[in-house]
Amino acid sequence: MTRIRIRVHEIKGTCPVFKKNDQMVFDGPELVKDETDAYCVWASASFLPYLLAVRYGIPADEIGLSKETDSYFVQCLDPGPPLTSGGTVIFEMIRENEGD
């Protein structure tokens, strides 16, 4: 099974859920709770549409999520300051093959 690690790459403004370098890990459809620092249902709307593309190894540069091929970047839906009092989080999604 291919695992996907999603790491908080950057936070612009203030996020009430995540801090820099927090991680979420998915093993197939399952959230690996003991390897996950935090989870936000609202932020998941930004990465959920891409989980299958990452799982199947579609290169990130081909789907416009990076200039690289191995790291996929998505952004939380909260626009942050000055529009909201929250913040937006940039997530890096990394595909991990079984045995990595």
TATA-V424956 format. One record per residue. N is the residue number from 1. RES is the residue in one small letter. SS is DSSP state (hx for helix, st for strand, lp for the rest). Layout:
BEGIN
N:RES:SS ; N:RES:SS
END
This chain:
BEGIN
1:m:lp ; 2:t:lp ; 3:r:st ; 4:i:st ; 5:r:st ; 6:i:st ; 7:r:st ; 8:v:st ; 9:h:st ; 10:e:st ; 11:i:st ; 12:k:st ; 13:g:st ; 14:t:lp ; 15:c:lp ; 16:p:lp ; 17:v:lp ; 18:f:lp ; 19:k:lp ; 20:k:lp ; 21:n:lp ; 22:d:lp ; 23:q:st ; 24:m:st ; 25:v:st ; 26:f:st ; 27:d:st ; 28:g:lp ; 29:p:lp ; 30:e:st ; 31:l:st ; 32:v:lp ; 33:k:hx ; 34:d:hx ; 35:e:hx ; 36:t:lp ; 37:d:lp ; 38:a:lp ; 39:y:lp ; 40:c:lp ; 41:v:hx ; 42:w:hx ; 43:a:hx ; 44:s:hx ; 45:a:hx ; 46:s:hx ; 47:f:hx ; 48:l:hx ; 49:p:hx ; 50:y:hx ; 51:l:hx ; 52:l:hx ; 53:a:hx ; 54:v:hx ; 55:r:hx ; 56:y:lp ; 57:g:lp ; 58:i:lp ; 59:p:lp ; 60:a:hx ; 61:d:hx ; 62:e:hx ; 63:i:hx ; 64:g:lp ; 65:l:lp ; 66:s:lp ; 67:k:lp ; 68:e:lp ; 69:t:lp ; 70:d:lp ; 71:s:st ; 72:y:st ; 73:f:st ; 74:v:st ; 75:q:st ; 76:c:lp ; 77:l:lp ; 78:d:lp ; 79:p:lp ; 80:g:lp ; 81:p:lp ; 82:p:lp ; 83:l:lp ; 84:t:lp ; 85:s:lp ; 86:g:lp ; 87:g:st ; 88:t:st ; 89:v:st ; 90:i:st ; 91:f:st ; 92:e:st ; 93:m:st ; 94:i:st ; 95:r:st ; 96:e:st ; 97:n:lp ; 98:e:lp ; 99:g:lp ; 100:d:lp
END
